């Protein structure tokens, strides 16, 4: 086991970074924020692993073809939701 991972504590910097990872991947953040994230990632292997996992997951999602849900299933789900909320 990697000692860095074993002793890693998710401090507020890690949590702040986690909240911004999607925007970071999509290049929606300003340059200063990107630099801060990159500096953190240089020293935090768990956050780097999280970033790589998120990139992989996003890549897989982009490749999935959209498929329609069968009408009968859609109607059953809508009925269940209605019954749960009313």
PDB file of N, CA, C and O in Angstrom, chain B, residues numbered from 101:
ATOM      1  N   UNK B 101       0.833  -1.178   0.000  1.00  0.00           N
ATOM      2  CA  UNK B 101       0.000   0.000   0.000  1.00  0.00           C
ATOM      3  C   UNK B 101       0.878   1.242   0.000  1.00  0.00           C
ATOM      4  O   UNK B 101       1.887   1.302   0.703  1.00  0.00           O
ATOM      5  N   UNK B 102       0.501   2.196  -0.765  1.00  0.00           N
ATOM      6  CA  UNK B 102       1.224   3.455  -0.861  1.00  0.00           C
ATOM      7  C   UNK B 102       0.999   4.250   0.425  1.00  0.00           C
ATOM      8  O   UNK B 102      -0.144   4.501   0.809  1.00  0.00           O
ATOM      9  N   UNK B 103       2.081   4.644   1.088  1.00  0.00           N
ATOM     10  CA  UNK B 103       1.939   5.358   2.359  1.00  0.00           C
ATOM     11  C   UNK B 103       1.292   6.716   2.177  1.00  0.00           C
ATOM     12  O   UNK B 103       0.605   7.192   3.081  1.00  0.00           O
ATOM     13  N   UNK B 104       1.491   7.353   1.031  1.00  0.00           N
ATOM     14  CA  UNK B 104       0.851   8.645   0.782  1.00  0.00           C
ATOM     15  C   UNK B 104      -0.664   8.470   0.795  1.00  0.00           C
ATOM     16  O   UNK B 104      -1.375   9.265   1.409  1.00  0.00           O
ATOM     17  N   UNK B 105      -1.152   7.450   0.134  1.00  0.00           N
ATOM     18  CA  UNK B 105      -2.583   7.192   0.087  1.00  0.00           C
ATOM     19  C   UNK B 105      -3.105   6.790   1.456  1.00  0.00           C
ATOM     20  O   UNK B 105      -4.177   7.238   1.864  1.00  0.00           O
ATOM     21  N   UNK B 106      -2.367   5.956   2.165  1.00  0.00           N
ATOM     22  CA  UNK B 106      -2.813   5.448   3.450  1.00  0.00           C
ATOM     23  C   UNK B 106      -2.944   6.555   4.483  1.00  0.00           C
ATOM     24  O   UNK B 106      -3.829   6.489   5.336  1.00  0.00           O
ATOM     25  N   UNK B 107      -2.098   7.558   4.432  1.00  0.00           N
ATOM     26  CA  UNK B 107      -2.128   8.623   5.429  1.00  0.00           C
ATOM     27  C   UNK B 107      -2.833   9.876   4.945  1.00  0.00           C
ATOM     28  O   UNK B 107      -2.910  10.861   5.679  1.00  0.00           O
ATOM     29  N   UNK B 108      -3.342   9.859   3.738  1.00  0.00           N
ATOM     30  CA  UNK B 108      -3.977  11.039   3.158  1.00  0.00           C
ATOM     31  C   UNK B 108      -5.246  11.399   3.927  1.00  0.00           C
ATOM     32  O   UNK B 108      -6.087  10.542   4.201  1.00  0.00           O
ATOM     33  N   UNK B 109      -5.364  12.644   4.258  1.00  0.00           N
ATOM     34  CA  UNK B 109      -6.559  13.159   4.885  1.00  0.00           C
ATOM     35  C   UNK B 109      -7.234  14.105   3.902  1.00  0.00           C
ATOM     36  O   UNK B 109      -6.587  14.990   3.341  1.00  0.00           O
ATOM     37  N   UNK B 110      -8.523  13.920   3.695  1.00  0.00           N
ATOM     38  CA  UNK B 110      -9.245  14.798   2.782  1.00  0.00           C
ATOM     39  C   UNK B 110      -9.525  16.118   3.486  1.00  0.00           C
ATOM     40  O   UNK B 110     -10.535  16.271   4.173  1.00  0.00           O
ATOM     41  N   UNK B 111      -8.629  17.052   3.309  1.00  0.00           N
ATOM     42  CA  UNK B 111      -8.818  18.354   3.925  1.00  0.00           C
ATOM     43  C   UNK B 111      -9.675  19.224   3.026  1.00  0.00           C
ATOM     44  O   UNK B 111     -10.127  18.769   1.976  1.00  0.00           O
ATOM     45  N   UNK B 112      -9.901  20.452   3.416  1.00  0.00           N
ATOM     46  CA  UNK B 112     -10.781  21.348   2.668  1.00  0.00           C
ATOM     47  C   UNK B 112     -10.261  21.615   1.259  1.00  0.00           C
ATOM     48  O   UNK B 112     -11.054  21.838   0.344  1.00  0.00           O
ATOM     49  N   UNK B 113      -8.944  21.596   1.069  1.00  0.00           N
ATOM     50  CA  UNK B 113      -8.398  21.814  -0.277  1.00  0.00           C
ATOM     51  C   UNK B 113      -8.807  20.687  -1.215  1.00  0.00           C
ATOM     52  O   UNK B 113      -9.163  20.930  -2.368  1.00  0.00           O
ATOM     53  N   UNK B 114      -8.756  19.467  -0.725  1.00  0.00           N
ATOM     54  CA  UNK B 114      -9.168  18.319  -1.547  1.00  0.00           C
ATOM     55  C   UNK B 114     -10.654  18.406  -1.881  1.00  0.00           C
ATOM     56  O   UNK B 114     -11.053  18.155  -3.018  1.00  0.00           O
ATOM     57  N   UNK B 115     -11.464  18.757  -0.900  1.00  0.00           N
ATOM     58  CA  UNK B 115     -12.899  18.855  -1.132  1.00  0.00           C
ATOM     59  C   UNK B 115     -13.229  19.987  -2.101  1.00  0.00           C
ATOM     60  O   UNK B 115     -14.100  19.837  -2.958  1.00  0.00           O
ATOM     61  N   UNK B 116     -12.537  21.115  -1.969  1.00  0.00           N
ATOM     62  CA  UNK B 116     -12.737  22.225  -2.904  1.00  0.00           C
ATOM     63  C   UNK B 116     -12.358  21.805  -4.325  1.00  0.00           C
ATOM     64  O   UNK B 116     -13.062  22.119  -5.285  1.00  0.00           O
ATOM     65  N   UNK B 117     -11.244  21.098  -4.444  1.00  0.00           N
ATOM     66  CA  UNK B 117     -10.794  20.626  -5.750  1.00  0.00           C
ATOM     67  C   UNK B 117     -11.822  19.668  -6.333  1.00  0.00           C
ATOM     68  O   UNK B 117     -12.167  19.770  -7.511  1.00  0.00           O
ATOM     69  N   UNK B 118     -12.311  18.745  -5.527  1.00  0.00           N
ATOM     70  CA  UNK B 118     -13.273  17.756  -5.995  1.00  0.00           C
ATOM     71  C   UNK B 118     -14.503  18.435  -6.597  1.00  0.00           C
ATOM     72  O   UNK B 118     -15.038  17.975  -7.605  1.00  0.00           O
ATOM     73  N   UNK B 119     -14.947  19.524  -5.981  1.00  0.00           N
ATOM     74  CA  UNK B 119     -16.129  20.246  -6.458  1.00  0.00           C
ATOM     75  C   UNK B 119     -15.893  20.890  -7.829  1.00  0.00           C
ATOM     76  O   UNK B 119     -16.850  21.184  -8.546  1.00  0.00           O
ATOM     77  N   UNK B 120     -14.638  21.109  -8.193  1.00  0.00           N
ATOM     78  CA  UNK B 120     -14.314  21.821  -9.430  1.00  0.00           C
ATOM     79  C   UNK B 120     -13.758  20.920 -10.533  1.00  0.00           C
ATOM     80  O   UNK B 120     -13.454  21.406 -11.622  1.00  0.00           O
ATOM     81  N   UNK B 121     -13.621  19.624 -10.274  1.00  0.00           N
ATOM     82  CA  UNK B 121     -12.953  18.748 -11.239  1.00  0.00           C
ATOM     83  C   UNK B 121     -13.675  18.684 -12.586  1.00  0.00           C
ATOM     84  O   UNK B 121     -13.024  18.702 -13.631  1.00  0.00           O
ATOM     85  N   UNK B 122     -14.988  18.610 -12.581  1.00  0.00           N
ATOM     86  CA  UNK B 122     -15.715  18.549 -13.851  1.00  0.00           C
ATOM     87  C   UNK B 122     -15.475  19.802 -14.672  1.00  0.00           C
ATOM     88  O   UNK B 122     -15.243  19.730 -15.879  1.00  0.00           O
ATOM     89  N   UNK B 123     -15.531  20.941 -14.018  1.00  0.00           N
ATOM     90  CA  UNK B 123     -15.278  22.201 -14.726  1.00  0.00           C
ATOM     91  C   UNK B 123     -13.829  22.270 -15.213  1.00  0.00           C
ATOM     92  O   UNK B 123     -13.550  22.811 -16.283  1.00  0.00           O
ATOM     93  N   UNK B 124     -12.919  21.721 -14.421  1.00  0.00           N
ATOM     94  CA  UNK B 124     -11.508  21.694 -14.810  1.00  0.00           C
ATOM     95  C   UNK B 124     -11.327  20.851 -16.073  1.00  0.00           C
ATOM     96  O   UNK B 124     -10.659  21.272 -17.017  1.00  0.00           O
ATOM     97  N   UNK B 125     -11.920  19.670 -16.082  1.00  0.00           N
ATOM     98  CA  UNK B 125     -11.814  18.794 -17.240  1.00  0.00           C
ATOM     99  C   UNK B 125     -12.413  19.450 -18.478  1.00  0.00           C
ATOM    100  O   UNK B 125     -11.867  19.333 -19.575  1.00  0.00           O
ATOM    101  N   UNK B 126     -13.531  20.135 -18.301  1.00  0.00           N
ATOM    102  CA  UNK B 126     -14.220  20.786 -19.428  1.00  0.00           C
ATOM    103  C   UNK B 126     -13.618  22.138 -19.791  1.00  0.00           C
ATOM    104  O   UNK B 126     -14.133  22.829 -20.669  1.00  0.00           O
ATOM    105  N   UNK B 127     -12.532  22.520 -19.124  1.00  0.00           N
ATOM    106  CA  UNK B 127     -11.822  23.778 -19.372  1.00  0.00           C
ATOM    107  C   UNK B 127     -12.735  24.997 -19.220  1.00  0.00           C
ATOM    108  O   UNK B 127     -12.722  25.912 -20.043  1.00  0.00           O
ATOM    109  N   UNK B 128     -13.525  24.981 -18.147  1.00  0.00           N
ATOM    110  CA  UNK B 128     -14.468  26.060 -17.880  1.00  0.00           C
ATOM    111  C   UNK B 128     -13.998  26.994 -16.757  1.00  0.00           C
ATOM    112  O   UNK B 128     -14.712  27.927 -16.389  1.00  0.00           O
ATOM    113  N   UNK B 129     -12.814  26.749 -16.218  1.00  0.00           N
ATOM    114  CA  UNK B 129     -12.310  27.544 -15.098  1.00  0.00           C
ATOM    115  C   UNK B 129     -11.307  28.587 -15.579  1.00  0.00           C
ATOM    116  O   UNK B 129     -10.691  28.445 -16.635  1.00  0.00           O
ATOM    117  N   UNK B 130     -11.164  29.621 -14.788  1.00  0.00           N
ATOM    118  CA  UNK B 130     -10.184  30.652 -15.110  1.00  0.00           C
ATOM    119  C   UNK B 130      -8.768  30.109 -14.905  1.00  0.00           C
ATOM    120  O   UNK B 130      -8.567  29.083 -14.255  1.00  0.00           O
ATOM    121  N   UNK B 131      -7.807  30.813 -15.467  1.00  0.00           N
ATOM    122  CA  UNK B 131      -6.411  30.368 -15.454  1.00  0.00           C
ATOM    123  C   UNK B 131      -5.854  30.239 -14.039  1.00  0.00           C
ATOM    124  O   UNK B 131      -5.118  29.295 -13.751  1.00  0.00           O
ATOM    125  N   UNK B 132      -6.191  31.163 -13.167  1.00  0.00           N
ATOM    126  CA  UNK B 132      -5.677  31.139 -11.792  1.00  0.00           C
ATOM    127  C   UNK B 132      -6.178  29.891 -11.065  1.00  0.00           C
ATOM    128  O   UNK B 132      -5.403  29.215 -10.388  1.00  0.00           O
ATOM    129  N   UNK B 133      -7.454  29.587 -11.201  1.00  0.00           N
ATOM    130  CA  UNK B 133      -8.022  28.407 -10.550  1.00  0.00           C
ATOM    131  C   UNK B 133      -7.395  27.131 -11.101  1.00  0.00           C
ATOM    132  O   UNK B 133      -7.109  26.199 -10.349  1.00  0.00           O
ATOM    133  N   UNK B 134      -7.184  27.091 -12.412  1.00  0.00           N
ATOM    134  CA  UNK B 134      -6.542  25.919 -13.025  1.00  0.00           C
ATOM    135  C   UNK B 134      -5.143  25.716 -12.464  1.00  0.00           C
ATOM    136  O   UNK B 134      -4.755  24.586 -12.169  1.00  0.00           O
ATOM    137  N   UNK B 135      -4.388  26.783 -12.315  1.00  0.00           N
ATOM    138  CA  UNK B 135      -3.030  26.687 -11.758  1.00  0.00           C
ATOM    139  C   UNK B 135      -3.072  26.172 -10.323  1.00  0.00           C
ATOM    140  O   UNK B 135      -2.241  25.353  -9.933  1.00  0.00           O
ATOM    141  N   UNK B 136      -4.032  26.647  -9.540  1.00  0.00           N
ATOM    142  CA  UNK B 136      -4.154  26.178  -8.159  1.00  0.00           C
ATOM    143  C   UNK B 136      -4.465  24.684  -8.117  1.00  0.00           C
ATOM    144  O   UNK B 136      -3.901  23.943  -7.312  1.00  0.00           O
ATOM    145  N   UNK B 137      -5.359  24.258  -8.985  1.00  0.00           N
ATOM    146  CA  UNK B 137      -5.707  22.838  -9.054  1.00  0.00           C
ATOM    147  C   UNK B 137      -4.490  22.021  -9.465  1.00  0.00           C
ATOM    148  O   UNK B 137      -4.208  20.984  -8.865  1.00  0.00           O
ATOM    149  N   UNK B 138      -3.774  22.475 -10.472  1.00  0.00           N
ATOM    150  CA  UNK B 138      -2.593  21.755 -10.952  1.00  0.00           C
ATOM    151  C   UNK B 138      -1.513  21.667  -9.886  1.00  0.00           C
ATOM    152  O   UNK B 138      -0.851  20.636  -9.765  1.00  0.00           O
ATOM    153  N   UNK B 139      -1.323  22.723  -9.113  1.00  0.00           N
ATOM    154  CA  UNK B 139      -0.348  22.696  -8.026  1.00  0.00           C
ATOM    155  C   UNK B 139      -0.756  21.677  -6.966  1.00  0.00           C
ATOM    156  O   UNK B 139       0.080  20.934  -6.452  1.00  0.00           O
ATOM    157  N   UNK B 140      -2.030  21.651  -6.650  1.00  0.00           N
ATOM    158  CA  UNK B 140      -2.515  20.681  -5.662  1.00  0.00           C
ATOM    159  C   UNK B 140      -2.319  19.256  -6.180  1.00  0.00           C
ATOM    160  O   UNK B 140      -1.885  18.375  -5.438  1.00  0.00           O
ATOM    161  N   UNK B 141      -2.638  19.035  -7.449  1.00  0.00           N
ATOM    162  CA  UNK B 141      -2.528  17.694  -8.028  1.00  0.00           C
ATOM    163  C   UNK B 141      -1.090  17.186  -8.046  1.00  0.00           C
ATOM    164  O   UNK B 141      -0.860  15.979  -7.971  1.00  0.00           O
ATOM    165  N   UNK B 142      -0.118  18.100  -8.145  1.00  0.00           N
ATOM    166  CA  UNK B 142       1.291  17.698  -8.141  1.00  0.00           C
ATOM    167  C   UNK B 142       1.665  16.994  -6.844  1.00  0.00           C
ATOM    168  O   UNK B 142       2.522  16.110  -6.843  1.00  0.00           O
ATOM    169  N   UNK B 143       1.028  17.379  -5.742  1.00  0.00           N
ATOM    170  CA  UNK B 143       1.399  16.861  -4.429  1.00  0.00           C
ATOM    171  C   UNK B 143       0.374  15.942  -3.799  1.00  0.00           C
ATOM    172  O   UNK B 143       0.556  15.517  -2.658  1.00  0.00           O
ATOM    173  N   UNK B 144      -0.697  15.624  -4.505  1.00  0.00           N
ATOM    174  CA  UNK B 144      -1.777  14.843  -3.898  1.00  0.00           C
ATOM    175  C   UNK B 144      -2.174  13.699  -4.834  1.00  0.00           C
ATOM    176  O   UNK B 144      -2.989  13.876  -5.739  1.00  0.00           O
ATOM    177  N   UNK B 145      -1.594  12.541  -4.602  1.00  0.00           N
ATOM    178  CA  UNK B 145      -1.866  11.402  -5.478  1.00  0.00           C
ATOM    179  C   UNK B 145      -3.321  10.924  -5.413  1.00  0.00           C
ATOM    180  O   UNK B 145      -3.839  10.497  -6.445  1.00  0.00           O
ATOM    181  N   UNK B 146      -4.010  10.967  -4.272  1.00  0.00           N
ATOM    182  CA  UNK B 146      -5.427  10.571  -4.280  1.00  0.00           C
ATOM    183  C   UNK B 146      -6.284  11.483  -5.167  1.00  0.00           C
ATOM    184  O   UNK B 146      -7.194  11.012  -5.849  1.00  0.00           O
ATOM    185  N   UNK B 147      -5.996  12.766  -5.155  1.00  0.00           N
ATOM    186  CA  UNK B 147      -6.757  13.689  -6.005  1.00  0.00           C
ATOM    187  C   UNK B 147      -6.414  13.475  -7.476  1.00  0.00           C
ATOM    188  O   UNK B 147      -7.283  13.602  -8.339  1.00  0.00           O
ATOM    189  N   UNK B 148      -5.151  13.151  -7.767  1.00  0.00           N
ATOM    190  CA  UNK B 148      -4.768  12.828  -9.153  1.00  0.00           C
ATOM    191  C   UNK B 148      -5.519  11.590  -9.618  1.00  0.00           C
ATOM    192  O   UNK B 148      -6.007  11.545 -10.747  1.00  0.00           O
ATOM    193  N   UNK B 149      -5.614  10.593  -8.760  1.00  0.00           N
ATOM    194  CA  UNK B 149      -6.337   9.366  -9.102  1.00  0.00           C
ATOM    195  C   UNK B 149      -7.815   9.666  -9.329  1.00  0.00           C
ATOM    196  O   UNK B 149      -8.432   9.109 -10.237  1.00  0.00           O
ATOM    197  N   UNK B 150      -8.376  10.535  -8.516  1.00  0.00           N
ATOM    198  CA  UNK B 150      -9.780  10.923  -8.667  1.00  0.00           C
ATOM    199  C   UNK B 150      -9.983  11.625 -10.010  1.00  0.00           C
ATOM    200  O   UNK B 150     -10.960  11.358 -10.711  1.00  0.00           O
ATOM    201  N   UNK B 151      -9.069  12.515 -10.366  1.00  0.00           N
ATOM    202  CA  UNK B 151      -9.144  13.222 -11.640  1.00  0.00           C
ATOM    203  C   UNK B 151      -9.086  12.244 -12.802  1.00  0.00           C
ATOM    204  O   UNK B 151      -9.884  12.345 -13.734  1.00  0.00           O
ATOM    205  N   UNK B 152      -8.168  11.315 -12.762  1.00  0.00           N
ATOM    206  CA  UNK B 152      -8.028  10.344 -13.853  1.00  0.00           C
ATOM    207  C   UNK B 152      -9.262   9.453 -13.970  1.00  0.00           C
ATOM    208  O   UNK B 152      -9.693   9.120 -15.074  1.00  0.00           O
ATOM    209  N   UNK B 153      -9.823   9.072 -12.829  1.00  0.00           N
ATOM    210  CA  UNK B 153     -11.036   8.261 -12.838  1.00  0.00           C
ATOM    211  C   UNK B 153     -12.194   9.040 -13.442  1.00  0.00           C
ATOM    212  O   UNK B 153     -12.966   8.500 -14.234  1.00  0.00           O
ATOM    213  N   UNK B 154     -12.314  10.307 -13.067  1.00  0.00           N
ATOM    214  CA  UNK B 154     -13.378  11.143 -13.606  1.00  0.00           C
ATOM    215  C   UNK B 154     -13.210  11.348 -15.113  1.00  0.00           C
ATOM    216  O   UNK B 154     -14.192  11.320 -15.855  1.00  0.00           O
ATOM    217  N   UNK B 155     -11.977  11.552 -15.566  1.00  0.00           N
ATOM    218  CA  UNK B 155     -11.720  11.697 -17.002  1.00  0.00           C
ATOM    219  C   UNK B 155     -12.130  10.433 -17.752  1.00  0.00           C
ATOM    220  O   UNK B 155     -12.763  10.505 -18.806  1.00  0.00           O
ATOM    221  N   UNK B 156     -11.769   9.287 -17.206  1.00  0.00           N
ATOM    222  CA  UNK B 156     -12.119   8.005 -17.835  1.00  0.00           C
ATOM    223  C   UNK B 156     -13.631   7.823 -17.892  1.00  0.00           C
ATOM    224  O   UNK B 156     -14.180   7.428 -18.920  1.00  0.00           O
ATOM    225  N   UNK B 157     -14.292   8.113 -16.784  1.00  0.00           N
ATOM    226  CA  UNK B 157     -15.748   7.979 -16.724  1.00  0.00           C
ATOM    227  C   UNK B 157     -16.429   8.915 -17.715  1.00  0.00           C
ATOM    228  O   UNK B 157     -17.351   8.511 -18.423  1.00  0.00           O
ATOM    229  N   UNK B 158     -15.976  10.162 -17.764  1.00  0.00           N
ATOM    230  CA  UNK B 158     -16.557  11.126 -18.709  1.00  0.00           C
ATOM    231  C   UNK B 158     -16.347  10.660 -20.143  1.00  0.00           C
ATOM    232  O   UNK B 158     -17.250  10.778 -20.971  1.00  0.00           O
ATOM    233  N   UNK B 159     -15.165  10.133 -20.443  1.00  0.00           N
ATOM    234  CA  UNK B 159     -14.890   9.630 -21.783  1.00  0.00           C
ATOM    235  C   UNK B 159     -15.806   8.489 -22.164  1.00  0.00           C
ATOM    236  O   UNK B 159     -16.286   8.420 -23.295  1.00  0.00           O
ATOM    237  N   UNK B 160     -16.049   7.592 -21.222  1.00  0.00           N
ATOM    238  CA  UNK B 160     -16.963   6.476 -21.479  1.00  0.00           C
ATOM    239  C   UNK B 160     -18.389   6.967 -21.707  1.00  0.00           C
ATOM    240  O   UNK B 160     -19.093   6.463 -22.583  1.00  0.00           O
ATOM    241  N   UNK B 161     -18.804   7.939 -20.926  1.00  0.00           N
ATOM    242  CA  UNK B 161     -20.163   8.476 -21.069  1.00  0.00           C
ATOM    243  C   UNK B 161     -20.357   9.154 -22.425  1.00  0.00           C
ATOM    244  O   UNK B 161     -21.440   9.074 -23.004  1.00  0.00           O
ATOM    245  N   UNK B 162     -19.339   9.809 -22.927  1.00  0.00           N
ATOM    246  CA  UNK B 162     -19.443  10.476 -24.226  1.00  0.00           C
ATOM    247  C   UNK B 162     -19.590   9.474 -25.365  1.00  0.00           C
ATOM    248  O   UNK B 162     -20.128   9.799 -26.424  1.00  0.00           O
ATOM    249  N   UNK B 163     -19.115   8.267 -25.144  1.00  0.00           N
ATOM    250  CA  UNK B 163     -19.163   7.246 -26.199  1.00  0.00           C
ATOM    251  C   UNK B 163     -20.434   6.408 -26.176  1.00  0.00           C
ATOM    252  O   UNK B 163     -20.696   5.660 -27.118  1.00  0.00           O
ATOM    253  N   UNK B 164     -21.216   6.522 -25.127  1.00  0.00           N
ATOM    254  CA  UNK B 164     -22.432   5.724 -25.017  1.00  0.00           C
ATOM    255  C   UNK B 164     -23.502   6.305 -25.942  1.00  0.00           C
ATOM    256  O   UNK B 164     -23.735   7.514 -25.970  1.00  0.00           O
ATOM    257  N   UNK B 165     -24.130   5.435 -26.678  1.00  0.00           N
ATOM    258  CA  UNK B 165     -25.219   5.868 -27.545  1.00  0.00           C
ATOM    259  C   UNK B 165     -26.479   6.060 -26.715  1.00  0.00           C
ATOM    260  O   UNK B 165     -26.740   5.327 -25.761  1.00  0.00           O
ATOM    261  N   UNK B 166     -27.248   7.061 -27.103  1.00  0.00           N
ATOM    262  CA  UNK B 166     -28.513   7.281 -26.420  1.00  0.00           C
ATOM    263  C   UNK B 166     -29.497   6.217 -26.854  1.00  0.00           C
ATOM    264  O   UNK B 166     -29.561   5.852 -28.028  1.00  0.00           O
ATOM    265  N   UNK B 167     -30.252   5.730 -25.911  1.00  0.00           N
ATOM    266  CA  UNK B 167     -31.276   4.742 -26.209  1.00  0.00           C
ATOM    267  C   UNK B 167     -32.574   5.170 -25.545  1.00  0.00           C
ATOM    268  O   UNK B 167     -32.573   5.681 -24.425  1.00  0.00           O
ATOM    269  N   UNK B 168     -33.653   4.960 -26.229  1.00  0.00           N
ATOM    270  CA  UNK B 168     -34.956   5.306 -25.681  1.00  0.00           C
ATOM    271  C   UNK B 168     -35.383   4.269 -24.658  1.00  0.00           C
ATOM    272  O   UNK B 168     -35.116   3.075 -24.793  1.00  0.00           O
ATOM    273  N   UNK B 169     -36.046   4.760 -23.645  1.00  0.00           N
ATOM    274  CA  UNK B 169     -36.623   3.868 -22.647  1.00  0.00           C
ATOM    275  C   UNK B 169     -37.962   3.404 -23.206  1.00  0.00           C
ATOM    276  O   UNK B 169     -38.731   4.224 -23.708  1.00  0.00           O
ATOM    277  N   UNK B 170     -38.257   2.114 -23.131  1.00  0.00           N
ATOM    278  CA  UNK B 170     -39.554   1.636 -23.624  1.00  0.00           C
ATOM    279  C   UNK B 170     -40.709   2.378 -22.947  1.00  0.00           C
ATOM    280  O   UNK B 170     -40.650   2.668 -21.752  1.00  0.00           O
ATOM    281  N   UNK B 171     -41.736   2.675 -23.701  1.00  0.00           N
ATOM    282  CA  UNK B 171     -42.878   3.435 -23.194  1.00  0.00           C
ATOM    283  C   UNK B 171     -43.501   2.780 -21.965  1.00  0.00           C
ATOM    284  O   UNK B 171     -43.873   3.471 -21.016  1.00  0.00           O
ATOM    285  N   UNK B 172     -43.616   1.468 -21.975  1.00  0.00           N
ATOM    286  CA  UNK B 172     -44.239   0.780 -20.833  1.00  0.00           C
ATOM    287  C   UNK B 172     -43.429   0.989 -19.554  1.00  0.00           C
ATOM    288  O   UNK B 172     -44.003   1.189 -18.484  1.00  0.00           O
ATOM    289  N   UNK B 173     -42.101   0.944 -19.657  1.00  0.00           N
ATOM    290  CA  UNK B 173     -41.246   1.175 -18.494  1.00  0.00           C
ATOM    291  C   UNK B 173     -41.345   2.624 -18.043  1.00  0.00           C
ATOM    292  O   UNK B 173     -41.441   2.901 -16.847  1.00  0.00           O
ATOM    293  N   UNK B 174     -41.323   3.533 -18.982  1.00  0.00           N
ATOM    294  CA  UNK B 174     -41.437   4.952 -18.658  1.00  0.00           C
ATOM    295  C   UNK B 174     -42.737   5.236 -17.925  1.00  0.00           C
ATOM    296  O   UNK B 174     -42.746   5.963 -16.932  1.00  0.00           O
ATOM    297  N   UNK B 175     -43.825   4.671 -18.405  1.00  0.00           N
ATOM    298  CA  UNK B 175     -45.123   4.890 -17.757  1.00  0.00           C
ATOM    299  C   UNK B 175     -45.156   4.308 -16.350  1.00  0.00           C
ATOM    300  O   UNK B 175     -45.693   4.933 -15.435  1.00  0.00           O
ATOM    301  N   UNK B 176     -44.587   3.118 -16.167  1.00  0.00           N
ATOM    302  CA  UNK B 176     -44.537   2.506 -14.835  1.00  0.00           C
ATOM    303  C   UNK B 176     -43.718   3.361 -13.870  1.00  0.00           C
ATOM    304  O   UNK B 176     -44.115   3.553 -12.721  1.00  0.00           O
ATOM    305  N   UNK B 177     -42.570   3.878 -14.335  1.00  0.00           N
ATOM    306  CA  UNK B 177     -41.725   4.720 -13.485  1.00  0.00           C
ATOM    307  C   UNK B 177     -42.440   6.011 -13.111  1.00  0.00           C
ATOM    308  O   UNK B 177     -42.392   6.440 -11.958  1.00  0.00           O
ATOM    309  N   UNK B 178     -43.092   6.622 -14.069  1.00  0.00           N
ATOM    310  CA  UNK B 178     -43.837   7.860 -13.784  1.00  0.00           C
ATOM    311  C   UNK B 178     -44.929   7.604 -12.754  1.00  0.00           C
ATOM    312  O   UNK B 178     -45.139   8.417 -11.854  1.00  0.00           O
ATOM    313  N   UNK B 179     -45.626   6.475 -12.882  1.00  0.00           N
ATOM    314  CA  UNK B 179     -46.680   6.129 -11.935  1.00  0.00           C
ATOM    315  C   UNK B 179     -46.081   5.933 -10.543  1.00  0.00           C
ATOM    316  O   UNK B 179     -46.645   6.415  -9.560  1.00  0.00           O
ATOM    317  N   UNK B 180     -44.959   5.240 -10.442  1.00  0.00           N
ATOM    318  CA  UNK B 180     -44.315   5.018  -9.146  1.00  0.00           C
ATOM    319  C   UNK B 180     -43.884   6.338  -8.509  1.00  0.00           C
ATOM    320  O   UNK B 180     -44.090   6.556  -7.316  1.00  0.00           O
ATOM    321  N   UNK B 181     -43.294   7.202  -9.302  1.00  0.00           N
ATOM    322  CA  UNK B 181     -42.861   8.506  -8.787  1.00  0.00           C
ATOM    323  C   UNK B 181     -44.054   9.298  -8.293  1.00  0.00           C
ATOM    324  O   UNK B 181     -44.009   9.896  -7.218  1.00  0.00           O
ATOM    325  N   UNK B 182     -45.124   9.304  -9.078  1.00  0.00           N
ATOM    326  CA  UNK B 182     -46.332  10.019  -8.676  1.00  0.00           C
ATOM    327  C   UNK B 182     -46.856   9.486  -7.351  1.00  0.00           C
ATOM    328  O   UNK B 182     -47.211  10.258  -6.460  1.00  0.00           O
ATOM    329  N   UNK B 183     -46.903   8.164  -7.223  1.00  0.00           N
ATOM    330  CA  UNK B 183     -47.427   7.548  -5.990  1.00  0.00           C
ATOM    331  C   UNK B 183     -46.537   7.844  -4.789  1.00  0.00           C
ATOM    332  O   UNK B 183     -47.036   7.971  -3.671  1.00  0.00           O
ATOM    333  N   UNK B 184     -45.245   7.954  -4.998  1.00  0.00           N
ATOM    334  CA  UNK B 184     -44.319   8.247  -3.893  1.00  0.00           C
ATOM    335  C   UNK B 184     -44.382   9.704  -3.456  1.00  0.00           C
ATOM    336  O   UNK B 184     -44.127  10.016  -2.293  1.00  0.00           O
ATOM    337  N   UNK B 185     -44.714  10.579  -4.364  1.00  0.00           N
ATOM    338  CA  UNK B 185     -44.689  12.004  -4.037  1.00  0.00           C
ATOM    339  C   UNK B 185     -46.045  12.556  -3.635  1.00  0.00           C
ATOM    340  O   UNK B 185     -46.123  13.661  -3.098  1.00  0.00           O
ATOM    341  N   UNK B 186     -47.112  11.812  -3.881  1.00  0.00           N
ATOM    342  CA  UNK B 186     -48.455  12.319  -3.535  1.00  0.00           C
ATOM    343  C   UNK B 186     -49.183  11.388  -2.630  1.00  0.00           C
ATOM    344  O   UNK B 186     -50.319  11.663  -2.245  1.00  0.00           O
TER     345      UNK B 186
END
